[in-house]
Amino acid sequence: METVELGCEIRQTRPKGLVNRIRREGKIPAVIYGNNSTATAVAVVGDELKARVSSASRQRILRLKSASPQLNDKHVILKDLQKTPVSGRILHADFYEVDLAKPLRVAVPLRFVGRAAGLADGGILSPLERQVEVECLPLEIPEAIDVDVTPLKIHDVLHVSALTFSGNVRPIFDTDYPIVTVLPPTVAEAPAAAAAPAEGAVAEGAAAAPAAGEKAGEKAAEAPAKEAAGKKA
C-alpha cells in the first residue's frame, strides 16, 4: 500500500465562523479519531486532499505533515467525506488514525476482470457486490481485489469464498455471500409475425373487429327504419 503525505494543522472549533474562514484559505475542516486517542479537530490542505480522493484508492495510508508534534508523522486513512450535493465540493473529512503494527478492517473495492463465457450466449454480467471487507496490516491494504469472471456461464454465481487474496489479507464475512453472476438474456428477439404492421396494412387478428363494428352499425341503422314502418302500419 502506497503512503502519501497530507498537510495538516490543529484548528479551533470556536467561534463557528472560523470554519468558513478555514475554507476561504483553501483548507478543509476535519477530525481525526481512533487508535485509542481522543478526537482532534484539524484542518488539512484542500488541494492535497482533493488529489488523494480522486486517486484510485481512498484507503491508501496518509502520513500527516504538521508543525504540531502531536500530529506530525501520524498515519491515518480517510473514513468519510461530506460534500455539497450539486458541486461536489468537499466540506468536511473524517480520518481514522492507524497503528502500522496492528491489523485493521477496511472495505476494499472489487475489480472485475476478463470476459464471462456466458456473454457469448447473450448473458449479462451482473455484479452483486462492489466491495469486500478485509483484515490486514495498514501497509498491506490492497487497492482492489481482482475478480476473474472468465469461467462464468449463464446462471453461474461466484461467491466471496472463491476470491483470491494476496499475502496476509483475510476476508471478513459471516456467510458465503454471492459476488457476481451472469444473468440470462432478458429481451427475446420479437418473431416476424408479431412485428408492427406496415402503414395501411392490417395486423393478423385485427380484421374481425372492424367487421363486427360495421355489422353493429348496420343493425343500429336498421332499427329506426323498422320502427317507422311499424307506425305507418
ZAMARGU-4260 file (C-alpha; in steps of 0.2 Angstrom, whole numbers, plus 5000, padded with zeros to 4 digits):
<rodrens>
0) 5000/5000/5000 | 5007/5017/4995 | 5009/5030/5008 | 5007/5048/5004 | 5009/5064/5014
5) 4995/5077/5018 | 4997/5094/5026 | 4988/5096/5042 | 4986/5108/5057 | 4976/5109/5073
10) 4961/5121/5072 | 4950/5129/5084 | 4932/5125/5084 | 4925/5141/5091 | 4918/5153/5086
15) 4908/5145/5072 | 4913/5157/5059 | 4931/5150/5059 | 4925/5136/5049 | 4921/5147/5034
20) 4937/5156/5036 | 4947/5140/5035 | 4938/5136/5019 | 4942/5153/5011 | 4960/5149/5015
25) 4960/5134/5004 | 4959/5122/5019 | 4946/5109/5024 | 4940/5106/5042 | 4942/5088/5048
30) 4943/5077/5063 | 4955/5063/5067 | 4950/5049/5079 | 4954/5031/5083 | 4969/5021/5090
35) 4963/5024/5107 | 4966/5043/5106 | 4953/5057/5108 | 4946/5066/5093 | 4956/5080/5087
40) 4949/5094/5076 | 4961/5098/5062 | 4962/5107/5045 | 4970/5099/5030 | 4977/5107/5014
45) 4962/5107/5002 | 4972/5103/4985 | 4981/5089/4993 | 4965/5081/5000 | 4956/5083/4983
50) 4971/5074/4974 | 4970/5060/4987 | 4952/5057/4985 | 4952/5057/4966 | 4966/5044/4966
55) 4962/5025/4963 | 4960/5021/4981 | 4954/5031/4996 | 4961/5018/5008 | 4979/5022/5005
60) 4988/5027/5020 | 4991/5046/5023 | 5006/5052/5033 | 5002/5069/5041 | 5015/5083/5040
65) 5012/5096/5053 | 5021/5109/5063 | 5012/5102/5078 | 5022/5087/5086 | 5006/5078/5091
70) 5001/5077/5073 | 5017/5076/5063 | 5020/5058/5056 | 5004/5051/5062 | 4996/5039/5049
75) 4978/5039/5045 | 4965/5033/5032 | 4951/5043/5025 | 4934/5036/5033 | 4921/5049/5027
80) 4918/5064/5017 | 4905/5077/5017 | 4902/5086/5000 | 4890/5099/4993 | 4876/5090/4984
85) 4877/5099/4967 | 4895/5105/4965 | 4903/5090/4975 | 4914/5102/4984 | 4922/5094/5000
90) 4915/5102/5016 | 4922/5091/5029 | 4933/5075/5031 | 4935/5061/5044 | 4951/5052/5047
95) 4955/5036/5057 | 4972/5035/5065 | 4980/5018/5062 | 4995/5009/5070 | 5006/5002/5057
100) 5009/4987/5068 | 4991/4982/5071 | 4979/4974/5058 | 4963/4984/5054 | 4947/4980/5045
105) 4943/4990/5029 | 4932/4989/5014 | 4941/4986/4998 | 4934/4988/4980 | 4931/4973/4969
110) 4938/4974/4951 | 4930/4963/4939 | 4942/4957/4925 | 4940/4946/4910 | 4925/4942/4899
115) 4912/4930/4906 | 4909/4914/4895 | 4890/4917/4896 | 4891/4933/4887 | 4894/4924/4871
120) 4877/4916/4873 | 4868/4933/4876 | 4871/4933/4895 | 4873/4949/4906 | 4887/4951/4919
125) 4878/4957/4935 | 4890/4962/4949 | 4881/4959/4966 | 4894/4967/4977 | 4906/4981/4973
130) 4917/4979/4989 | 4923/4967/5001 | 4928/4969/5020 | 4946/4963/5023 | 4958/4962/5038
135) 4976/4966/5036 | 4990/4977/5042 | 4988/4995/5036 | 5003/4995/5024 | 4996/4979/5016
140) 4979/4986/5011 | 4976/4982/4993 | 4970/4995/4981 | 4957/4982/4974 | 4953/4964/4974
145) 4953/4956/4956 | 4939/4945/4952 | 4941/4934/4937 | 4924/4932/4929 | 4930/4922/4913
150) 4924/4905/4918 | 4906/4911/4922 | 4892/4904/4911 | 4874/4909/4912 | 4866/4906/4929
155) 4884/4904/4937 | 4887/4913/4953 | 4904/4917/4961 | 4905/4918/4980 | 4916/4928/4991
160) 4925/4912/4997 | 4931/4909/4979 | 4941/4925/4979 | 4960/4925/4980 | 4968/4937/4992
165) 4986/4940/4992 | 4998/4940/5007 | 4991/4941/5024 | 4975/4949/5018 | 4960/4940/5026
170) 4942/4942/5020 | 4929/4945/5034 | 4911/4938/5031 | 4898/4928/5041 | 4890/4920/5026
175) 4897/4915/5009 | 4888/4928/5000 | 4887/4930/4981 | 4899/4942/4972 | 4894/4942/4954
180) 4883/4931/4942 | 4878/4930/4924 | 4860/4933/4920 | 4851/4925/4905 | 4845/4937/4891
185) 4830/4947/4897 | 4824/4953/4880 | 4820/4940/4867 | 4820/4944/4848 | 4802/4948/4843
190) 4796/4935/4830 | 4791/4941/4812 | 4773/4938/4815 | 4772/4950/4830 | 4781/4964/4821
195) 4772/4980/4819 | 4761/4981/4803 | 4766/4992/4788 | 4757/5008/4785 | 4740/5004/4778
200) 4741/4985/4782 | 4730/4976/4795 | 4738/4966/4808 | 4733/4947/4809 | 4718/4945/4821
205) 4713/4963/4819 | 4701/4961/4804 | 4687/4954/4814 | 4685/4969/4825 | 4681/4982/4811
210) 4669/4969/4803 | 4659/4967/4820 | 4659/4986/4821 | 4651/4988/4804 | 4638/4975/4807
215) 4633/4984/4823 | 4632/5000/4814 | 4621/4992/4801 | 4609/4985/4814 | 4609/5002/4823
220) 4603/5010/4806 | 4590/4996/4803 | 4581/4999/4819 | 4574/5017/4815 | 4568/5011/4798
225) 4558/4996/4806 | 4551/5007/4819 | 4545/5020/4806 | 4537/5006/4796 | 4528/4999/4811
230) 4520/5016/4814 | 4514/5018/4796 | 4505/5001/4798
</rodrens>
